[in-house]
Amino acid sequence: MLTEEYNKIIKNNIKGYKALFLLENYLRGKIDEILLNNYRSDYFTPKKYFFNDKKNNVIDIYEKAKKRFNRETKEKSINLNKEKLINFIDFNDIVLIFEKEWNILSKFFPNNWNLNLIKAKLSALEIIRNKIAHNRIIREIEYQEINTVFDYFLRNLDDSTIEQYLPFTLDDKKEKQIKTNIEGLEEILRNITKSVEIKDNFIKILLNTKRILRQKKEFISDSNDLLDNIVESLKKYSNLPRTLGKHTEIQSFVEKNKIKENLKIIIDYLYEKL
C-alpha cells in the first residue's frame, strides 16, 4: 500500500497522465473531424505529413503511425480498417499537422491565437508528457499548465470546459475540505461505540460529507445512499430513551446498522478522490 507521503508526491503525475491522455485523444479526434469534413475523404495518407529528424532523415508521419499500429497490435485482433491510423500519432505529429493544415484549422480559433502560439503550448506539454512517461515527478504548476491548455482547446473548439472532461479536479481548498471530512469520519469511526450519546457533530460531519460529494453529479450514487443510512440510523438512536444509552447497547446498535462497515466504505471512497 502506498504511503500518504508517496501518494502526495506522485499525485500530480497521476492527474497529469489522465489529463494528457484525454487531451491527446481529444486533439486527434478533433483534427480528424475537421479535416475529414473539409476533404470529404481520408486525408491521412502517405507522403503528406513529414518532417526531418535530427539526422536529417525524412520521417513520414503516416508510415510512422502505421509501424506503431503494426507493433502495438501485432498479437491483437484489431483491423486497420476499424482502427484509424490517426490514433497512433503522438504530440509532435499533432503539432506538425497543425502546421501543415493551419489554413483549415485556423478557422476554428480566435484571431488572436496564431500557429506559433499553439505550437509553443503543445511543445511545452510534450516536455511535461515526457517527464511523466519516464517517471519523473512533475510539479503542481506543470499539471495546471496541462489543464490550462486543455481548457483553451475545449472552449474554442467545442464551447465546453475542462470540468466536463475532468469533473473531479480538486483545487487546494476542495482538497482540504475532503481531508477534513476524512478526519471527521475517522473520528466517528474511532468513537462511535465509546460515547454514551451520539454527538450532534457526528451527524454534521456526515451531512457535510454528503454536501461535498453532491457538488459533483457523478458521485450521487451508492455513497450518498450509505451516508443517508448512517445519518438516519444515528438520528434514530439519538431519539431513543436515555436508559438505552449504555455502552453494550451502543455496540449492539452500531453492529446491527453496520455503521462502522459503511463508514469505512465512505472513507476509502474519499481517499480515492485525493
Buried (B, 14 or more C-beta within 10 A) or exposed (E): EEEEEEEEEBBBBEBBBBBBEBBBEBBBEBBBEBBBEBEEEEBBEEEEBBBEEEEEEEBBBBBBBBEBBEEEBEEEEEEEEEBBBBBBBBBBBBBBBBBBBBEBBBEEBEEEEEBEEBBEBBEBBBEBBEBBEEEEEBEEEBBBBBBEBBBBBBEEBEEEEBEEBBEEBBEEEBEEBBEBBBEBBEBBBEEBBEEEEBBEEBBEBBEBBBEBBEEBEEBEEEBBEBBEBBBEBBEEBBEEEEEEBEEEEBEEBBEEBBBBEBBBBBBEBBEEBE
